[in-house]
Amino acid sequence: IYFTGDNIESARMTGIPVNRVKMLVFAQLGFFAAFAGILVSLEALYQWPTTGQGFLLPTIAAVFLGGTSAFGGMGTIFGTFIGAIIIGSLKTGIITIGLSGYWTNLIYGLLIVISVSIHSILRRKT
């Protein structure tokens, strides 16, 4: 999976079935997303299409803050875990000082833009 995400052409040259790997990974992600949706629905005791909408921006911010590149390549579970801890701490801090939810979304958006910009700059240097 890492090799396919890092360099598709090299993966094809070494004989890895890139399309099959992509299909299997997307199928697994779909299964886990559905499972997470079921768990959230069971906790809330109701189902609505927009139930998990509030989880999207913090999750993306945690992944990018943890070091995963938006341009493909490798990310680590440890980095994403650290990103999630930082996002959780930020959310707690924002709530503690009494700012509204709009500020939380603004800060998450800024973190995403800054993280992707840093990855873009580092990618150009290599």
N, C-alpha and C positions, 0 to 999 in steps of 0.2 A: 504494500500500500504506500509506504514512504517513497519507494523508488518510482512508482507510477505518478505520484503527486509531485515529485521533484523534477523529473525529466521524462516526459512521455516518449520522446524519440529514442532515448537510450534504453528505456524499458522495452520498447518494441524490438529494438535490435538484439537484446539479450533473450528474446523469446517469451517475454511475459505477455499474456493475453490482456492487454490494457483495457479493451472494451468490457471484457468479462469482469475484471477487477473493479472497474467503475460501477458496473451494474450491481455486483454483489455488495459493494460498499453502500451505494444508494439504497438498496433494499434493506440492508441492516439498519441504516440510519432511519429509514421510514418506519421500520418495526419498532425501534427504540423510541422514536418520537410518538408513535401511536400508544405505546406502553406508558410513556410519561403523561400523555394526555389523559389516558384512562385513570392513572393514579391521581392526577390533579382533580379530575371530575369526581372521583370517589371521595376525595377529601372535602370538596366543596358541596357534595351531595346534589349537584345539578350539572347539566351539560348545556353549554352555549358556545357557539362558534368563536367568540372573542374572549373566552375565559383566560387563555394563556397569553394574551396580547401584552400584558404588562411585564412578562418575563423576557421578551425578545431583546429589547435594547440592553438591559444589564448583562444578559448572556453573551451577546455579541461583543460588548465592551470587555467583559472578562476574558474572552478568548483572544481578542486582539491585544489586550494589555498583557496577557500571559506569554506573548511572543509568537503566536501563530500569524503567519503572513497571509494577507488577503490575496496574494499573487500566486499561491500554491507553494508547495514545499512541505517542510516538516514543522509540526508543532508538538509540544510535549504535554502530557497529562499533568505533570508537576507544574509547568508554567501556567496552564489554565487554572489549576487549583490555586496558585498564588494570585492570579488575576481575580479569581472569584473572592478570595479573602479580601483583597484590596477594594473591590466593588462593594462587598458587604460592609466593610468598615466605612467607606465613603457614604453609603446610604444611611448607616447609623449616625454618622457625624452630621449629615445634612438634616436628618430628622431631629437630632438633639439640639441643633442651633435654631430650629424652628422655621426653616425654609420650606416653601411649598413643593409639590411634586414637579412643577414645571422646571425648577432649578435642578432637580435631580436628573431629569431628562436632558437638560442643557449640558450638564457636566458629563453625563454618559456620552453624549454626542461629541463633545470636545475631546474626550479621551479616545474615542474611535478615530476621529480625524487626526489627532496627534500620533496615535500608534501607527496608523496606515501611512502617514507621512514619513515617520521615522523609518519604517520598513522600506518605503519607496526610495528614500535617500540612501540607506544602507545597500539596497539592491543595485543601485546605479554605481556605487563605489566598487562593487565586486565584479 
